[in-house]
Amino acid sequence: MAIRSILRYPDPRLREKSQDVTTFGDDLRQLVTDMSETMYAANGAGLAAIQVGVPVRLFIVDGPVAGGADDAPPKVFINPEIVSLSDEAQTGDEGCLSFPGIYVPVKRGMRARVRAF
């Protein structure tokens, strides 16, 4: 278990195209564990693998933020695909661990259906 460094804008690695996750094993499990520890250590609500320098299609979201119970573990999305978005939207301030201290209003669909491992 380790807390990884979070890449900060304008690090060019943040713009790398992420590849599909094709190998499921101990290395992937360790990456998810490290990302979880890193996200919580930085007081984040979500973190993508690219933000810790790993260009694969994987992100995690804090369990309660993802709609779980207050003590729910992080939700892991591997090779995610957006299937549908609701027409109903809301705007709220959002931040990003790669842009520390910056919060901007973002309009998002109220619900999204995502297919992932």
Secondary structure as the mmCIF struct_conf table of DSSP 4:
data_model
#
loop_
_struct_conf.conf_type_id
_struct_conf.id
_struct_conf.beg_label_comp_id
_struct_conf.beg_label_asym_id
_struct_conf.beg_label_seq_id
_struct_conf.end_label_comp_id
_struct_conf.end_label_asym_id
_struct_conf.end_label_seq_id
HELX_LH_PP_P HELX_LH_PP_P1 ILE A 3 LEU A 7
TURN_TY1_P TURN_TY1_P1 TYR A 9 PRO A 10
HELX_RH_3T_P HELX_RH_3T_P1 PRO A 12 ARG A 15
BEND BEND1 GLU A 16 GLU A 16
HELX_LH_PP_P HELX_LH_PP_P2 LYS A 17 SER A 18
STRN STRN1 GLN A 19 GLN A 19
HELX_LH_PP_P HELX_LH_PP_P3 ASP A 20 VAL A 21
BEND BEND2 GLY A 25 GLY A 25
HELX_RH_AL_P HELX_RH_AL_P1 ASP A 26 ALA A 41
TURN_TY1_P TURN_TY1_P2 ALA A 42 ASN A 43
BEND BEND3 ALA A 45 ALA A 45
STRN STRN2 GLY A 46 ALA A 48
HELX_RH_3T_P HELX_RH_3T_P2 ALA A 49 VAL A 52
TURN_TY1_P TURN_TY1_P3 GLY A 53 GLY A 53
STRN STRN3 VAL A 56 VAL A 56
BEND BEND4 ARG A 57 ARG A 57
STRN STRN4 LEU A 58 VAL A 61
TURN_TY1_P TURN_TY1_P4 GLY A 63 GLY A 67
TURN_TY1_P TURN_TY1_P5 ASP A 70 ASP A 71
HELX_LH_PP_P HELX_LH_PP_P4 ALA A 72 PRO A 74
STRN STRN5 LYS A 75 ILE A 78
BEND BEND5 ASN A 79 ASN A 79
STRN STRN6 GLU A 81 LEU A 85
BEND BEND6 ASP A 87 ASP A 87
STRN STRN7 ALA A 89 CYS A 96
TURN_TY1_P TURN_TY1_P6 LEU A 97 SER A 98
STRN STRN8 PHE A 99 GLY A 109
BEND BEND7 MET A 110 MET A 110
STRN STRN9 ALA A 112 ARG A 115
#
